[in-house]
Amino acid sequence: MEYLKVKETADFLKEKITDKPRIGLILGSGLGVLAEDIQGASIIPYEEIPHFPVSTVSGHKGQLVSGYLEGKPVLAMQGRFHYYEGYNMKQVTFPVRVMNELGVDILIVTNAAGGIHESFQPGDLMLIEDHINLMGTNPLIGPNDDQEGPRFPDMSEAYDRQLITHARKCAERIGLHVHQGVYVGNSGPSYETRAEINMLRKLGGDAVGMSTVPEVIVANYSGIKVLGISCISNMAAGILDQPLSHDEVIETTEKVRGNFLTYVKEIIKTM
């Protein structure tokens, strides 16, 4: 039943998209500006797409944009869906399944995250080398459809090593310093307590957020290679001794916009 919905949505989008996309983009809070640089863009609001949820969070425009970025056919989500919005994990990850059906084989997933590692600063970029799923659930729970992927998918290289190496070389080429670390996915919507951040640091986490992990699990399940980039939008609880807010997240991502745009374009151009 789930696969039939995926196929129906993909068939709808094929009528709107001129060329088969190779690269998928999921653009997190405040980072959707990248989609505005897509050439020959077809813009499809989520509410017009069969079986798609709708973004309800500030900083997420809520539309699918297809076209060309640095000469490569892309399909970009300008805003994502979150578990904390009340959507179930199947809904949160539905777009990734659709991207797979459309032929996407590389997914660049971005997010705004809180910095756990004390050497990080707001505005820094971090390549995600691995993640810890603390959301309390998994998008693959339930009956498995072998048409989409294996019952027990391997997650030992959730973030493709070759893509990480490529992204590091791109950063060096444009003179941009980027970190590399482990992203922790929590359900949200509340920010973490000081004690929770201390725990996450001891577990090996470098940044924390409320997205990305479900989408990456399904991408791996579907055979899509993943590159993950976190924008450190604020320092996590207890590090700077100041209250946390979503306004701060959006403000920081706007400041880092130039570096983020240049970086992702360089990654895509040289793929």
N, C-alpha and C positions, 0 to 999 in steps of 0.2 A: 504493500500500500504506500509506504514512504517513497519507494523508488518511483512509483507512478506519479506522485506529486512532483518529485525532482524532474522527471522527464517532461511533464506538462509545463513546468516553469521554464525549463531550458528551451523547449520548443517555442514558447512565447518570446523569449529573449532573442532567439535566432532570427526572428523576423525584424528585430530592432537593431541588431548588431551587424555591421557590414563585413567584418572579418573575424575569423576564429581567434579568440584571445589566447595568448600563450602564458601571459603573466597576470596573476590576480593580485590586487592590492586591497588590504583592509586598513582603512585610515582611521586612527583613534581620535580621542578628544583633542580638538584644536588643530589636528593635522590634516584635515580634509582639504585644505587649500591646495595640496598637490594635484588634486583632480582638476583644478581650474586650468592647469597647464596642458591638459590632454588635448591633442589636436583632432579636428574632425569629430568632435564629441557628440555622442548620442546620450541624452540624459533621460533617465527613467525613474520617476519617483517611486519609492518602495510601495506606496499604497496602490499603484497601478499594476504591480507584479503579482501574479497568482501565487498564493500560499506564503508570501513574504510577510514577516512582521513589520512593524513601523518603529523607527527610532524615537525615543521619548526624552533623550538626554540633551541638555544644552551642549553645543559644540559638535553635535552630530547632525549634519544636514538631512540625511535620510534619503539618499538617491544613489542610483547605480549609474556609473559613467563609463562608457566604452569609447575607444578611439585609439590614438597613437601617442605614446610618450617616448621621446628620443628615438622615434622610428619603429618602435616595437608595439605590436597590438596588445592592449591591456584592457582589463575590466576592473574598475575600482569601485569599492564600496565607500561612499562618502558618509561615514557613520556606520556603526555596528549595532548589534543587539546584545544585551547583557542578561545574565541569569537574574540579577537583582531587580530587573524591570518587571519580573513576573513571568517571563517567558521560560518554557522548559528547555532543556538542553538540545532537544531535536530542533526546536525553532531557532535557538541561538546559532546553531551550526548549519542550518539548512542552506544558507548561501554558499558555503564551501562545497557542499554536495552538488549544488547546481554548477558551480565553477568547474568542478571535475567533469560533469556531464558535457559542459561546453568545450572541454579540451584544455583547460588550464593545467600546466604541469609544474609551474613555479608560483608559490604564494609568498608575497612580501607582506608580513603582518606587523603593524605598528601600534604603539599604545603610549599613553601618558602614564608614568609610574612614579611611585614614591621611592626615593633613594634610601636604601638600608646601609649600604657600604659607606663608611664615614668619609671616604676620600671623594665621594661624588659631590657635585654641586648642581643646583637647579639650572636647567638648560643643557646639561651634558647629554650625550647620546650613548646608549649601551647596546651593543650587539648581544642578542640573547643566545647563549651557548647551550642552555638547558633550562628546564622549568621544574617546579614542584607544584603539584596539584593539591591544593588545600580547599577546594570548593565543595568537598563533601559528596561529590557525585561525578559521573562520567557520561559524556554524550553517547557512548556506545552501549549503554545499558539497555537491555531489551532484546527482542528477536533480531538475529543478524540476517542480512540479505547478502548472499555471496556475490551478487552482481556488483555490489558497491565495495566490498573489502572483506578481509579475513575476520573470523571470530575473535582471534587473539593477535592483534597487530603489534609488531615490534616497535618500541619507543626508545631504543638505545641510541638512536641518532635523530631525535625529534627535529632538531635544527641542523640542516645539511652542512657538513663540515666544509665542503668545497665552496658553497655559497658564503659561508662565514669568512673563509680565506680570501675569496674574491672581494667581499665587502671591506675587509681590512686593507687590502691593497688599494682599493678605491679611496679610502680615507687618507692613506699616505700620499696618494697622488695629488689630492686637492688640499693637502696640508691641514686636515681636520683630525683632531684627537678624539678617538672614541674608546669607550670602555668595553669590556666583555664580561659577562656575568650571568648569574642564575636569576630567573624571574619567578616570583612566587605568585600564584593565582589564588586569591580569596574570593568568596562570593560577594562581599559588600552587602548593602551600600554604605555601611558605616566604615569610617577609617579605623585602622588598627589602634589598639591601646599601646602604651609604652612597653608593657610586659610582653605583648604579642610580638612587637618588633624585636625585642631582645631574643625571644624564642626563634624567630625567623632567621636572625643573624646566626644563631648557634646551629641552625639546621643547614646553613650554607647559602641562604638567600642574599642577593645583592640589591634587588629591586622588587617592589610589590605593587600589584594592581588587581583589577576586578574583571579582567577579560583575557583574551588571547589563548589561554590554555585549552579551552574546549575546541576552538577553531583549529589549533595546531594538532590536537589529537585526531580530529576527523580528517585533516589534510594528510597526515601520515597514513591513516587507515585507507585513504583513497589513492595513495601512491603519489601524492603531490609533494615536491620538495619545498621546504620552508626556510625562509630567512626572516628573523625577527629583530625589530629595532624598537627599543624603548627610549622615549624622551623623559629624562628625569625632571619632572615638573615641579617637584617639591621634595623636601627631605621628610622621611617618615617620622612618626610620633616619637618625641623624646630627644631627637637629635639637635634641633635648633630651639627647642623650648618655645614654640609658638603654635597657635591653633591652625588646623588644616581646613582648607575650603576648596571647592571646585572652581571658584573664581580665580584662585591662585594658579590652578592647573592651566586654565585657559590663557591667563596672562603670560605664563612662562612659555607655553607652546607658541604663542604669537611672537615672542622675542627670539625664539630659536628657529623660526620659520625659514629664514634664509639658508642657514646651514643645513637644515633638514631637506629642503627642496633640492639644493645643489647636490647633496650626498646621494639621495635616492635616484636622482636623474643620472648621476655618474654610474651608479650600480647598474641601472637598467641599460644605459647606453653601451656599456662594455660587456654585457652578458653574452 
